[in-house]
Structures are given as C-alpha cells and as structure tokens.
Amino acid sequence: MNKEFKVYLEDIGMPGELIKKVEKEYDTLLSLFSFDCKDLIVEDFVNEDGNRTYKHILLFCEKYIYEVTNFIEKPKYSKTYMANQVHVIDVQIEDFDIEKRSTRKSIIKIQLQRIYSDLRGYEINGTGENCKYIIDILKNYIDTYYCMKEVKE
C-alpha cells in the first residue's frame, strides 16, 4: 500500500490496528486482481452510540471500483466495471461546507444508480474528515469516468 493511502487513513482518524488491517486487505485484493488505483476510500459512519465505525474499502480506477466489503469482520472482495455506467448520482450532505474544512458532525452519502436496474449500484458513506476525500472521488472518478457520456448527434 502506498504512502499516500496511509496518510489518508491517519488523516481520517483511523486507529493504527485498523490501518494494519486495511494494509492486509489491500494486499489480499492486489493478489486477487491486477490494478493500479490512485485513490482509496474507507467508508465510515457514526453508529447509535456515537462511535465511528469503518465498513468497506473502495479503490477507484478509471474503469473499475475494487472493493473489500466488511473488511473488519468478514471480508469479501470484488471488482466492478463502472466506466460510462452511472446515470443517476444522489448526494446528501449534512454539516459540511464543500469549500471549507469538515467537522466531526459532517456526513456525506453518495448513491450511484447504474444504467440497468439489475446492475449493482453503490452507496458511499463518510463522516468528518472523510467527507472532503469522498467529494474528490465524486469529482475525479464518478463524474469524470463513471457517468454516462452524452451522445452527440
């Protein structure tokens, strides 16, 4: 796992033992699939007790999303083709100013619907400092590569 990924995980406040778990799962994913992804997100949310919980690891490339779901308890590895597949993007933001820093109360949820209803969509969740990284993913991958392109006649 590259240095930038570790800096990101530290920036979002992930504890050291979970960073090691992300590294292990990243290595496993890399042993299953060949990829050169430049961006990684670990989804998180605040549970009923007010504690931050980490759920899924997502790696973004121009055409694919690589994922480790439930990486803490029962990891499952997947690769999903996404280029020109998304036709609806819903973004929900709470207590987050896109132009400023996020707060501990910041929440973002992005839902992606693919062109055919039988294809798997995505929901990407984040809190606190993770919000700004998820906005970058929205701009740099989802809007740029994954959205259907307009057909010119």
N, CA, C and O of each residue as an XYZ file, in Angstrom:
612
protein
N       0.852     -1.168      0.000
C       0.000      0.000      0.000
C       0.899      1.232      0.000
O       1.897      1.291      0.718
N       0.524      2.216     -0.822
C       1.408      3.372     -0.954
C       1.288      4.336      0.230
O       0.349      4.271      1.023
N       2.268      5.224      0.316
C       2.360      6.161      1.437
C       1.147      7.100      1.506
O       0.667      7.413      2.596
N       0.652      7.550      0.343
C      -0.498      8.455      0.325
C      -1.729      7.819      0.964
O      -2.500      8.503      1.638
N      -1.919      6.512      0.758
C      -3.056      5.828      1.362
C      -2.938      5.847      2.893
O      -3.924      6.069      3.595
N      -1.724      5.611      3.398
C      -1.515      5.624      4.849
C      -1.755      7.025      5.422
O      -2.356      7.168      6.487
N      -1.286      8.050      4.716
C      -1.517      9.426      5.164
C      -3.013      9.708      5.224
O      -3.490     10.312      6.184
N      -3.755      9.277      4.212
C      -5.217      9.445      4.192
C      -5.848      8.761      5.403
O      -6.665      9.369      6.093
N      -5.486      7.515      5.670
C      -6.081      6.768      6.779
C      -5.797      7.449      8.117
O      -6.666      7.496      8.988
N      -4.596      7.970      8.280
C      -4.265      8.711      9.504
C      -5.069     10.004      9.588
O      -5.530     10.383     10.664
N      -5.238     10.686      8.446
C      -5.958     11.955      8.417
C      -7.426     11.799      8.807
O      -7.998     12.693      9.429
N      -8.036     10.676      8.449
C      -9.443     10.473      8.820
C      -9.589      9.923     10.236
O     -10.700      9.657     10.693
N      -8.461      9.755     10.927
C      -8.510      9.345     12.329
C      -8.589      7.863     12.573
O      -9.005      7.438     13.651
N      -8.196      7.052     11.589
C      -8.265      5.609     11.761
C      -7.176      5.144     12.733
O      -6.017      5.540     12.605
N      -7.550      4.299     13.708
C      -6.557      3.760     14.650
C      -5.527      2.870     13.944
O      -5.821      2.261     12.916
N      -4.321      2.805     14.510
C      -3.206      2.052     13.919
C      -3.506      0.598     13.618
O      -3.088      0.082     12.582
N      -4.233     -0.076     14.518
C      -4.523     -1.505     14.280
C      -5.442     -1.688     13.083
O      -5.345     -2.690     12.374
N      -6.336     -0.729     12.850
C      -7.208     -0.823     11.669
C      -6.445     -0.461     10.394
O      -6.739     -1.004      9.329
N      -5.478      0.440     10.487
C      -4.641      0.747      9.318
C      -3.905     -0.515      8.881
O      -3.796     -0.783      7.684
N      -3.407     -1.281      9.827
C      -2.731     -2.553      9.504
C      -3.702     -3.529      8.844
O      -3.327     -4.257      7.925
N      -4.941     -3.543      9.310
C      -5.964     -4.415      8.710
C      -6.264     -3.975      7.274
O      -6.416     -4.817      6.389
N      -6.350     -2.657      7.037
C      -6.568     -2.151      5.672
C      -5.402     -2.562      4.784
O      -5.613     -2.981      3.646
N      -4.178     -2.448      5.286
C      -2.998     -2.860      4.511
C      -3.076     -4.336      4.139
O      -2.800     -4.711      3.000
N      -3.452     -5.166      5.100
C      -3.565     -6.612      4.853
C      -4.621     -6.892      3.784
O      -4.380     -7.673      2.863
N      -5.785     -6.260      3.904
C      -6.854     -6.493      2.937
C      -6.513     -5.916      1.564
O      -6.890     -6.490      0.543
N      -5.810     -4.796      1.533
C      -5.331     -4.223      0.269
C      -4.407     -5.223     -0.429
O      -4.540     -5.454     -1.631
N      -3.471     -5.815      0.318
C      -2.549     -6.799     -0.250
C      -3.290     -8.025     -0.772
O      -2.942     -8.563     -1.823
N      -4.304     -8.465     -0.042
C      -5.108     -9.608     -0.491
C      -5.835     -9.264     -1.786
O      -5.850    -10.061     -2.725
N      -6.437     -8.080     -1.837
C      -7.139     -7.644     -3.046
C      -6.179     -7.583     -4.231
O      -6.525     -7.994     -5.339
N      -4.980     -7.071     -3.994
C      -3.969     -6.974     -5.052
C      -3.505     -8.351     -5.518
O      -3.138     -8.517     -6.681
N      -3.518     -9.336     -4.628
C      -3.145    -10.694     -5.035
C      -4.243    -11.364     -5.868
O      -3.970    -12.292     -6.629
N      -5.482    -10.889     -5.721
C      -6.603    -11.443     -6.486
C      -6.781    -10.761     -7.841
O      -7.091    -11.420     -8.834
N      -6.586     -9.448     -7.883
C      -6.811     -8.650     -9.087
C      -5.580     -7.800     -9.368
O      -4.888     -7.356     -8.452
N      -5.328     -7.589    -10.633
C      -4.237     -6.705    -11.033
C      -4.791     -5.300    -11.233
O      -5.678     -5.101    -12.063
N      -4.287     -4.331    -10.491
C      -4.781     -2.962    -10.625
C      -3.708     -1.964    -10.221
O      -2.745     -2.290     -9.527
N      -3.910     -0.745    -10.681
C      -3.047      0.373    -10.310
C      -3.956      1.559    -10.007
O      -4.071      2.490    -10.804
N      -4.588      1.512     -8.862
C      -5.529      2.563     -8.476
C      -4.799      3.678     -7.745
O      -3.865      3.436     -6.981
N      -5.239      4.888     -7.991
C      -4.603      6.061     -7.399
C      -5.335      6.562     -6.155
O      -4.784      7.363     -5.400
N      -6.566      6.105     -5.931
C      -7.336      6.618     -4.806
C      -8.041      5.504     -4.049
O      -8.552      4.546     -4.630
N      -8.048      5.665     -2.736
C      -8.654      4.709     -1.827
C      -9.565      5.476     -0.867
O      -9.233      6.575     -0.423
N     -10.702      4.888     -0.559
C     -11.626      5.423      0.441
C     -12.005      4.275      1.372
O     -12.243      3.156      0.918
N     -12.061      4.551      2.659
C     -12.639      3.606      3.601
C     -13.932      4.250      4.087
O     -13.920      5.314      4.707
N     -15.040      3.590      3.796
C     -16.339      4.124      4.216
C     -16.451      4.072      5.733
O     -15.990      3.129      6.376
N     -17.071      5.098      6.285
C     -17.294      5.120      7.718
C     -18.626      5.786      8.021
O     -19.188      6.498      7.190
N     -19.111      5.542      9.213
C     -20.333      6.179      9.678
C     -20.288      6.221     11.198
O     -19.462      5.556     11.823
N     -21.172      7.000     11.780
C     -21.282      7.087     13.234
C     -22.472      6.233     13.652
O     -23.590      6.430     13.177
N     -22.217      5.279     14.551
C     -23.297      4.382     14.984
C     -24.170      5.041     16.057
O     -23.946      6.195     16.421
N     -25.160      4.307     16.557
C     -26.114      4.844     17.527
C     -25.450      5.325     18.806
O     -25.961      6.228     19.469
N     -24.317      4.728     19.160
C     -23.588      5.104     20.376
C     -22.701      6.326     20.173
O     -22.054      6.793     21.111
N     -22.671      6.847     18.937
C     -21.829      7.997     18.644
C     -20.394      7.647     18.300
O     -19.550      8.535     18.180
N     -20.111      6.363     18.140
C     -18.763      5.919     17.788
C     -18.617      5.772     16.282
O     -19.558      5.392     15.585
N     -17.433      6.075     15.797
C     -17.147      5.944     14.368
C     -16.875      4.487     14.040
O     -16.115      3.810     14.732
N     -17.508      4.014     12.972
C     -17.367      2.631     12.529
C     -16.892      2.619     11.083
O     -17.422      3.345     10.242
N     -15.898      1.801     10.800
C     -15.370      1.663      9.438
C     -15.940      0.398      8.831
O     -16.054     -0.623      9.509
N     -16.304      0.458      7.543
C     -17.060     -0.649      6.951
C     -16.402     -1.269      5.721
O     -16.066     -2.454      5.735
N     -16.212     -0.483      4.654
C     -15.744     -1.025      3.383
C     -14.524     -0.250      2.877
O     -14.372      0.944      3.139
N     -13.673     -0.951      2.158
C     -12.523     -0.343      1.482
C     -12.873     -0.261     -0.001
O     -13.263     -1.261     -0.602
N     -12.737      0.924     -0.592
C     -13.011      1.119     -2.016
C     -11.766      1.700     -2.684
O     -11.190      2.674     -2.199
N     -11.358      1.099     -3.792
C     -10.264      1.620     -4.605
C     -10.829      2.037     -5.949
O     -11.592      1.298     -6.572
N     -10.450      3.226     -6.390
C     -11.015      3.803     -7.604
C      -9.978      3.893     -8.705
O      -8.893      4.445     -8.521
N     -10.335      3.339     -9.856
C      -9.543      3.439    -11.080
C     -10.456      4.030    -12.158
O     -11.648      4.227    -11.924
N      -9.907      4.305    -13.310
C     -10.707      4.940    -14.358
C     -11.907      4.107    -14.792
O     -12.960      4.667    -15.094
N     -11.774      2.797    -14.830
C     -12.875      1.957    -15.311
C     -13.514      1.087    -14.245
O     -14.630      0.602    -14.436
N     -12.836      0.879    -13.130
C     -13.309     -0.088    -12.138
C     -13.329      0.488    -10.730
O     -12.611      1.435    -10.407
N     -14.177     -0.117     -9.903
C     -14.108      0.037     -8.458
C     -13.744     -1.337     -7.908
O     -14.404     -2.332     -8.208
N     -12.696     -1.383     -7.107
C     -12.300     -2.595     -6.390
C     -12.746     -2.400     -4.953
O     -12.608     -1.312     -4.396
N     -13.278     -3.453     -4.356
C     -13.880     -3.275     -3.035
C     -13.602     -4.458     -2.119
O     -13.567     -5.613     -2.544
N     -13.407     -4.131     -0.855
C     -13.393     -5.131      0.207
C     -14.534     -4.735      1.140
O     -14.427     -3.762      1.886
N     -15.623     -5.492      1.092
C     -16.764     -5.188      1.958
C     -16.543     -5.834      3.324
O     -15.898     -6.876      3.436
N     -17.085     -5.201      4.351
C     -16.985     -5.714      5.723
C     -15.567     -6.151      6.075
O     -15.356     -7.247      6.594
N     -14.594     -5.279      5.786
C     -13.191     -5.671      5.900
C     -12.759     -6.014      7.324
O     -11.761     -6.715      7.496
N     -13.463     -5.554      8.338
C     -13.059     -5.833      9.718
C     -13.499     -7.231     10.148
O     -12.733     -7.953     10.786
N     -14.721     -7.613      9.805
C     -15.284     -8.859     10.319
C     -15.257    -10.021      9.332
O     -14.792    -11.111      9.664
N     -15.754     -9.788      8.120
C     -15.901    -10.885      7.158
C     -15.650    -10.339      5.760
O     -16.600    -10.069      5.027
N     -14.374    -10.170      5.374
C     -14.063     -9.525      4.097
C     -14.563    -10.300      2.880
O     -14.502    -11.529      2.825
N     -15.054     -9.543      1.920
C     -15.464    -10.078      0.621
C     -14.861     -9.140     -0.421
O     -14.931     -7.920     -0.273
N     -14.269     -9.705     -1.472
C     -13.507     -8.939     -2.455
C     -14.264     -8.890     -3.779
O     -14.810     -9.896     -4.232
N     -14.290     -7.705     -4.394
C     -14.992     -7.598     -5.679
C     -14.347     -6.558     -6.577
O     -13.617     -5.673     -6.132
N     -14.646     -6.703     -7.857
C     -14.208     -5.787     -8.904
C     -15.441     -5.497     -9.751
O     -16.094     -6.422    -10.233
N     -15.764     -4.207     -9.936
C     -16.960     -3.829    -10.672
C     -16.600     -2.852    -11.782
O     -15.967     -1.826    -11.537
N     -17.007     -3.179    -13.002
C     -16.807     -2.283    -14.136
C     -17.784     -1.125    -14.019
O     -18.989     -1.340    -13.886
N     -17.269      0.115    -14.066
C     -18.116      1.279    -13.846
C     -18.055      2.319    -14.963
O     -18.875      3.237    -14.970
N     -17.125      2.214    -15.902
C     -16.964      3.244    -16.935
C     -18.254      3.427    -17.729
O     -18.796      2.467    -18.277
N     -18.741      4.663    -17.787
C     -19.960      5.024    -18.518
C     -21.188      4.231    -18.067
O     -22.080      3.971    -18.875
N     -21.247      3.850    -16.809
C     -22.334      3.009    -16.307
C     -23.322      3.738    -15.404
O     -24.417      3.229    -15.168
N     -22.968      4.901    -14.901
C     -23.808      5.588    -13.913
C     -24.695      6.612    -14.599
O     -24.216      7.427    -15.387
N     -25.998      6.571    -14.299
C     -26.888      7.566    -14.899
C     -27.558      8.453    -13.858
O     -28.147      9.472    -14.217
N     -27.484      8.094    -12.582
C     -28.028      8.964    -11.531
C     -27.026      9.000    -10.377
O     -26.537      7.964     -9.926
N     -26.733     10.216     -9.910
C     -25.897     10.423     -8.731
C     -26.713     11.246     -7.738
O     -27.142     12.356     -8.053
N     -26.921     10.715     -6.567
C     -27.585     11.455     -5.494
C     -26.549     11.726     -4.410
O     -25.844     10.818     -3.970
N     -26.465     12.988     -3.984
C     -25.510     13.372     -2.945
C     -26.284     13.994     -1.791
O     -27.063     14.928     -1.978
N     -26.057     13.464     -0.603
C     -26.660     14.004      0.613
C     -25.530     14.480      1.514
O     -24.603     13.724      1.806
N     -25.606     15.738      1.958
C     -24.559     16.333      2.786
C     -25.200     16.931      4.034
O     -26.232     17.598      3.957
N     -24.573     16.681      5.189
C     -25.024     17.283      6.444
C     -23.827     17.915      7.146
O     -22.775     17.288      7.273
N     -23.989     19.157      7.603
C     -22.955     19.858      8.373
C     -21.586     19.839      7.696
O     -20.565     19.635      8.351
N     -21.575     20.052      6.385
C     -20.320     20.053      5.644
C     -20.356     21.143      4.595
O     -21.242     21.173      3.741
N     -19.382     22.042      4.669
C     -19.219     23.103      3.685
C     -18.124     22.649      2.724
O     -16.966     22.510      3.120
N     -18.480     22.421      1.480
C     -17.553     21.864      0.496
C     -16.304     22.725      0.348
O     -15.221     22.195      0.099
N     -16.433     24.030      0.496
C     -15.295     24.933      0.324
C     -14.436     25.058      1.585
O     -13.333     25.602      1.525
N     -14.921     24.569      2.708
C     -14.188     24.684      3.971
C     -13.915     23.308      4.537
O     -14.289     22.292      3.950
N     -13.267     23.286      5.672
C     -12.969     22.010      6.327
C     -14.229     21.389      6.912
O     -15.181     22.085      7.266
N     -14.212     20.105      7.001
C     -15.325     19.400      7.604
C     -15.207     19.457      9.131
O     -14.171     19.839      9.675
N     -16.272     19.074      9.796
C     -16.280     18.995     11.251
C     -16.553     17.552     11.655
O     -16.809     16.701     10.803
N     -16.499     17.283     12.933
C     -16.794     15.927     13.416
C     -18.225     15.517     13.082
O     -18.524     14.329     12.969
N     -19.110     16.508     12.925
C     -20.519     16.229     12.628
C     -20.793     16.071     11.136
O     -21.905     15.710     10.750
N     -19.804     16.334     10.299
C     -20.014     16.269      8.844
C     -20.358     14.848      8.403
O     -19.787     13.870      8.884
N     -21.307     14.767      7.476
C     -21.728     13.479      6.915
C     -21.940     13.659      5.420
O     -22.472     14.675      4.972
N     -21.514     12.654      4.654
C     -21.805     12.641      3.217
C     -22.263     11.245      2.828
O     -21.753     10.244      3.332
N     -23.225     11.196      1.930
C     -23.700      9.930      1.367
C     -23.900     10.149     -0.124
O     -24.621     11.060     -0.532
N     -23.265      9.320     -0.931
C     -23.419      9.382     -2.378
C     -24.005      8.051     -2.843
O     -23.478      6.984     -2.527
N     -25.093      8.128     -3.591
C     -25.709      6.926     -4.151
C     -25.559      6.972     -5.668
O     -25.839      7.987     -6.307
N     -25.115      5.860     -6.224
C     -24.938      5.742     -7.669
C     -25.916      4.710     -8.206
O     -25.984      3.587     -7.708
N     -26.669      5.098     -9.220
C     -27.551      4.153     -9.905
C     -26.949      3.882    -11.273
O     -26.566      4.803    -11.995
N     -26.872      2.613    -11.614
C     -26.305      2.239    -12.906
C     -27.394      2.192    -13.969
O     -28.584      2.205    -13.651
N     -26.983      2.136    -15.235
C     -27.919      2.283    -16.346
C     -28.976      1.189    -16.395
O     -30.093      1.438    -16.849
N     -28.660      0.018    -15.953
C     -29.633     -1.066    -15.925
C     -29.920     -1.402    -14.473
O     -28.994     -1.568    -13.678
N     -31.166     -1.501    -14.128
C     -31.545     -1.685    -12.728
C     -31.037     -2.989    -12.130
O     -30.929     -3.104    -10.909
N     -30.723     -3.972    -12.965
C     -30.240     -5.243    -12.422
C     -28.739     -5.216    -12.134
O     -28.203     -6.174    -11.578
N     -28.056     -4.135    -12.504
C     -26.646     -3.998    -12.180
C     -26.492     -3.375    -10.801
O     -27.266     -2.504    -10.405
N     -25.506     -3.825    -10.100
C     -25.261     -3.344     -8.739
C     -24.907     -1.864     -8.711
O     -24.029     -1.426     -9.455
N     -25.565     -1.103     -7.880
C     -25.232      0.295     -7.668
C     -24.276      0.422     -6.498
O     -23.798     -0.576     -5.959
N     -24.006      1.636     -6.119
C     -23.113      1.879     -4.990
C     -23.677      2.951     -4.095
O     -24.379      3.858     -4.542
N     -23.356      2.830     -2.813
C     -23.599      3.887     -1.850
C     -22.278      4.100     -1.122
O     -21.696      3.156     -0.586
N     -21.814      5.328     -1.105
C     -20.531      5.657     -0.482
C     -20.818      6.612      0.670
O     -21.408      7.675      0.474
N     -20.395      6.226      1.877
C     -20.686      6.997      3.078
C     -19.401      7.443      3.757
O     -18.395      6.733      3.748
N     -19.453      8.633      4.346
C     -18.308      9.109      5.102
C     -18.712     10.155      6.119
O     -19.758     10.793      6.003
N     -17.860     10.317      7.118
C     -18.090     11.316      8.155
C     -16.804     12.099      8.393
O     -15.725     11.683      7.972
N     -16.929     13.234      9.071
C     -15.777     14.028      9.475
C     -14.847     14.357      8.319
O     -15.295     14.774      7.251
N     -13.558     14.170      8.534
C     -12.536     14.485      7.526
C     -12.688     13.657      6.256
O     -12.193     14.053      5.201
N     -13.353     12.533      6.340
C     -13.534     11.674      5.174
C     -14.382     12.346      4.091
O     -14.268     11.999      2.915
N     -15.223     13.296      4.472
C     -16.119     13.959      3.517
C     -15.358     14.617      2.372
O     -15.752     14.492      1.213
N     -14.281     15.311      2.687
C     -13.537     16.011      1.629
C     -12.910     15.023      0.645
O     -12.814     15.314     -0.547
N     -12.488     13.870      1.132
C     -11.903     12.860      0.245
C     -12.975     12.249     -0.659
O     -12.717     11.962     -1.827
N     -14.154     12.056     -0.124
C     -15.248     11.491     -0.921
C     -15.703     12.482     -1.986
O     -16.061     12.071     -3.090
N     -15.696     13.775     -1.679
C     -16.001     14.793     -2.690
C     -14.975     14.714     -3.826
O     -15.339     14.836     -4.995
N     -13.707     14.514     -3.492
C     -12.670     14.369     -4.528
C     -12.949     13.159     -5.413
O     -12.769     13.227     -6.629
N     -13.387     12.052     -4.814
C     -13.736     10.854     -5.587
C     -14.905     11.159     -6.510
O     -14.910     10.738     -7.667
N     -15.898     11.887     -6.006
C     -17.048     12.280     -6.825
C     -16.587     13.046     -8.056
O     -17.023     12.754     -9.169
N     -15.720     14.011     -7.865
C     -15.257     14.840     -8.983
C     -14.303     14.092     -9.912
O     -14.430     14.174    -11.134
N     -13.343     13.361     -9.330
C     -12.258     12.780    -10.119
C     -12.581     11.440    -10.777
O     -11.930     11.060    -11.750
N     -13.571     10.725    -10.262
C     -13.909      9.415    -10.835
C     -15.369      9.314    -11.246
O     -15.678      9.061    -12.410
N     -16.254      9.510    -10.298
C     -17.669      9.278    -10.571
C     -18.162     10.195    -11.682
O     -18.735      9.725    -12.665
N     -17.947     11.488    -11.537
C     -18.423     12.437    -12.541
C     -17.596     12.374    -13.828
O     -18.133     12.576    -14.917
N     -16.310     12.099    -13.712
C     -15.410     12.106    -14.874
C     -15.467     10.815    -15.692
O     -15.552     10.868    -16.919
N     -15.422      9.667    -15.035
C     -15.306      8.393    -15.751
C     -16.555      7.513    -15.706
O     -16.850      6.818    -16.678
N     -17.287      7.532    -14.602
C     -18.353      6.547    -14.403
C     -19.694      6.994    -14.978
O     -20.528      6.149    -15.303
N     -19.921      8.288    -15.109
C     -21.197      8.786    -15.636
C     -21.303      8.509    -17.123
O     -20.318      8.537    -17.860
N     -22.529      8.240    -17.538
C     -22.784      8.036    -18.955
C     -22.417      9.313    -19.713
O     -22.680     10.421    -19.247
N     -21.830      9.147    -20.842
C     -21.452     10.291    -21.673
C     -22.607     10.682    -22.594
O     -23.352      9.832    -23.081
N     -22.732     11.953    -22.814
C     -23.768     12.459    -23.695
C     -23.460     12.049    -25.133
O     -22.334     12.196    -25.609
N     -24.466     11.542    -25.801
C     -24.306     11.145    -27.195
C     -24.660     12.344    -28.082
O     -25.756     12.896    -27.991
N     -23.730     12.727    -28.921
C     -23.977     13.867    -29.818
C     -24.430     13.351    -31.169
O     -23.857     12.412    -31.721
N     -25.453     13.975    -31.680
C     -25.999     13.519    -32.966
C     -25.420     14.346    -34.100
O     -25.754     14.118    -35.263
